[in-house]
Amino acid sequence: MQRLPATLYRKVARPACDVFINHRGIDTKRNIAGLLYDSLTRNGVRAFLDSKNMKPGDRLFDHIDRAILGCKVGVAVFSPSYCDSYFCLHELALLMESRKRVVPIFFDVKPSNLLVKDNGTCPSKELRRFRLALEEAKNTVGITFDSSTGDWSELLRDASDAVMVNLMEVEEERNRMMMMKMRV
């Protein structure tokens, strides 16, 4: 059997991203989600943002689910119409179910205002998944931002710092687990 070239092996073995940015595009793609993506990538973090990492022809769920499962940290940017999106809720549920660290950003919305609505098109099993994930995220310490009064540079700094701290903690935990396995 022929061996893969080392560069190809690293590309295949290495997850697609370190950070997955979950957001409602119509509310946040041109502001916080896009700005956070740019800030993280400038600092050497491999971030995933659908509009930046996907191209025409990519299978939506396959590509996104693979990125979520391979990431170390998720950022959930909650916005006024976030819960209207099946895709947003699916991504959040997968992040929570796969036990990823998630940094919530409550952008122009209070956590208490976020509710999964039953519009009759989603199976009850999915609604339950979505509600559990949303409750878990709402009970996670996050960043709250009001775009009409908030300081954008402060939001970007705080969000980037929170992501970096979580990435370091995930890596430290991973290294600790590897050391424990080596001792056994």
C-alpha positions in Angstrom: 0.0 0.0 0.0 1.3 3.5 -0.9 1.8 6.0 1.9 0.2 9.4 1.7 2.5 12.4 1.3 3.1 13.9 4.7 1.5 17.2 3.7 -1.7 15.5 2.6 -1.7 13.4 5.7 -1.5 16.4 7.9 -4.3 18.1 6.0 -6.6 15.1 6.2 -5.7 14.3 9.9 -6.0 17.9 11.0 -9.5 19.2 11.7 -11.0 21.8 9.3 -11.1 24.4 12.0 -10.3 25.3 15.6 -13.4 27.5 16.1 -16.9 27.1 14.5 -18.9 30.4 14.4 -22.6 29.6 14.6 -24.8 32.6 13.7 -27.9 33.8 11.8 -26.5 35.3 8.6 -29.1 37.9 8.0 -28.5 39.4 11.4 -24.7 39.0 11.9 -22.7 38.0 8.9 -21.7 41.5 8.0 -20.9 42.6 11.5 -20.0 40.5 14.5 -19.7 37.1 12.8 -17.6 38.5 10.0 -15.5 40.7 12.2 -14.8 37.9 14.7 -13.8 35.5 11.8 -11.3 38.1 10.5 -9.9 38.8 13.9 -9.4 35.1 14.7 -7.9 34.2 11.4 -5.5 37.2 11.6 -4.3 35.7 14.9 -3.6 32.3 13.3 -6.8 30.6 14.5 -8.5 28.4 11.9 -12.1 29.7 12.1 -15.1 28.4 10.2 -17.7 30.8 8.9 -20.1 29.4 6.3 -19.7 32.3 3.9 -15.9 32.1 4.1 -15.3 28.3 4.2 -18.0 26.9 1.8 -18.3 27.1 -1.9 -21.0 26.4 -4.4 -21.5 22.6 -4.6 -20.6 21.9 -1.0 -23.2 19.7 0.7 -24.5 21.9 3.5 -25.0 19.5 6.4 -22.0 17.3 5.5 -19.6 20.3 5.4 -21.0 22.1 8.5 -21.4 19.0 10.6 -17.8 17.9 9.9 -16.6 21.3 10.9 -18.5 21.3 14.1 -17.4 17.8 15.0 -13.7 18.7 14.3 -13.6 22.0 16.0 -12.3 22.7 19.5 -14.5 25.7 20.4 -17.9 27.0 19.2 -19.1 30.5 19.2 -22.9 30.9 19.2 -23.9 34.4 18.1 -27.5 34.7 19.2 -29.5 37.4 17.5 -33.2 38.4 17.3 -34.0 36.0 14.5 -31.6 33.2 15.5 -34.3 30.8 16.7 -36.2 31.2 13.4 -33.4 29.2 11.7 -33.5 25.4 11.6 -29.8 25.5 10.6 -28.7 27.7 13.5 -30.6 25.4 16.0 -29.2 22.3 14.4 -25.6 23.6 14.6 -26.1 24.6 18.2 -27.6 21.2 19.1 -24.6 19.4 17.5 -22.1 21.7 19.3 -23.8 20.9 22.6 -24.3 17.2 22.0 -20.6 16.8 21.0 -19.7 18.5 24.3 -17.8 21.4 22.6 -16.9 24.5 24.6 -19.3 27.2 23.5 -18.9 30.9 23.9 -22.3 32.5 23.7 -22.6 36.1 22.3 -26.0 37.6 22.9 -26.2 40.2 20.1 -29.2 42.6 20.4 -31.1 39.9 22.3 -31.5 38.9 25.9 -31.1 35.2 26.7 -34.6 35.1 28.2 -36.0 36.2 24.9 -34.6 33.2 23.0 -37.2 30.5 22.5 -37.6 27.6 20.1 -40.9 28.0 18.4 -43.0 25.1 17.1 -44.2 26.2 13.6 -45.4 22.7 12.8 -42.6 21.9 10.3 -40.1 20.3 12.7 -40.5 16.9 14.3 -41.0 16.9 18.1 -37.7 15.0 18.6 -35.8 17.8 16.8 -37.6 20.5 18.8 -36.6 18.8 22.0 -32.9 18.7 20.9 -33.1 22.3 20.0 -34.7 23.4 23.3 -32.2 21.4 25.4 -29.2 22.9 23.5 -30.6 26.4 23.7 -31.2 26.1 27.5 -27.7 24.8 28.0 -26.3 27.7 26.0 -28.4 30.3 27.8 -27.0 28.9 31.1 -23.4 29.4 29.9 -21.5 32.6 30.8 -21.5 34.7 27.6 -21.0 38.2 26.3 -24.0 40.5 25.9 -23.9 43.3 23.4 -26.4 46.0 22.3 -25.4 47.3 18.9 -27.1 50.7 19.4 -25.0 51.6 22.5 -22.1 49.1 22.7 -18.5 49.6 21.9 -17.7 47.4 18.8 -14.0 47.3 19.5 -14.6 46.2 23.0 -17.0 43.5 21.8 -14.5 42.2 19.3 -11.7 42.2 21.8 -13.8 40.5 24.5 -15.1 37.8 22.1 -11.6 37.2 20.6 -10.1 36.9 24.1 -12.8 34.5 25.3 -12.3 32.3 22.3 -8.5 32.3 22.7 -8.8 31.5 26.5 -11.2 28.6 25.7 -8.9 27.3 23.0 -6.0 27.3 25.4 -8.0 25.5 28.1 -9.2 22.9 25.6 -5.6 22.2 24.5 -4.4 22.0 28.1 -7.1 19.6 28.9 -6.3 17.5 25.8 -2.6 17.4 26.8 -3.5 16.5 30.4 -5.6 13.6 29.1 -2.8 12.4 26.8 -0.3 12.5 29.7 -2.7 10.4 31.8 -3.1 7.8 29.1 0.7 7.6 28.7 1.0 6.8 32.4 -1.4 3.9 32.2 
